[in-house]
């Protein structure tokens, strides 16, 4: 009997650290909103701990996901530094606390601008069952911009021409007036040499469209990548100035991308919003939006969507 008690005691001692270790309330992914005196925009953060070392990766206003520097955790206060793009690289200091699964804090930029941080835990977006799909319906009729609206704040250079949605010059992005949850999207694109655009799913996750010089982008930022997060598993030949296609399925956070009939991303999880997202409300339906603020010369056509029942 003493031997049994000894074994049980040893087992309890073995498992005690696992039971006693508390999960840090900051752990996980966070959908953030930054409010400055002249703008409100989304951001995203993931907090992890490697041993006793806190680590943060962040998505800023327009940037790709990147690691934060000088990450420090003192009690329930988290601080770190990043460099964000506001027309040029700007050093930014972040300070935040968490209570009741909500983040509050302050962002201080080196140019003197301050922003208030508000954050909530990002939803898992796990679906209980596989969706059934309706019939595809057109999002663009090839005749006019009915069903689409350009973003405010920049000149609109989008027009319908010869059955194509054409962006004549860098200017406004454009989005559907409808919003979507889970869907299958078919879209054909013609990207010129040195062109840069993107297709945003629910207005939050960019699938990159670009034919910039070879040294401009790595595989996480090249054609067909979910910008910064998911690279294509297959590298296909470049076809600047030629028509190509994406067939994109988004269910919850899981995305499948088929480019020109070849599956390049297979039901992979998108961790969070990408730079340029319309908001950080990941649990809500959102539009399809096409980036037009980088370069002109982009063309899109045969845009259809099937939604989940």
Secondary structure, 3 states (H helix, E strand, C coil): CHHHHHHHHHHHHHHHHHHHCCCCCCCEEEEEEEEECCEEEEEEEEEEEECCEEEEEEECCCCCCEECEEEEEECCEEEEEEEEECCCEEEEEEEEEEECCEEEEEEEECCCCEEEEEEEECCCCCCCCCCCECCCEECCCCCCCCCEEECCCCCCCEEEECCEEEECCCCCCEEECCCECCEEEEEEEECCCCCEEEEEECCCEEEEEECCCCCCCCCCCCCCCECCCECCCCCCCCCCCCEEEEEEEEECCEEEEEECCEEEEEEEECCCCCCCCCCCCCCCCECCEECCCCCCCEEEEEEEEEEEC
